[in-house]
Amino acid sequence: MDNEANMSFEKYKKLINEAFEQRDQISPRTDDDELREVVRYIIDEIDRGELRVAEKV
């Protein structure tokens, strides 16, 4: 992952983590286009095999 992609990923990661902390306030009716776009992007990247969901143990 190059430096620019890594910076974008860090931005996405921060947004997802912040949303997770506020998950009780988020619903399908939540009007947050940026969050919606990032979630779709991340899911697409996982589906294409570009990202993995894993955590070091």
Buried (B, 14 or more C-beta within 10 A) or exposed (E): EEEEEEEBBEEBEEBBEEBEEEEEEEEEEEEEEEBEEBBEEBEEBEEEEEBEEEEEE
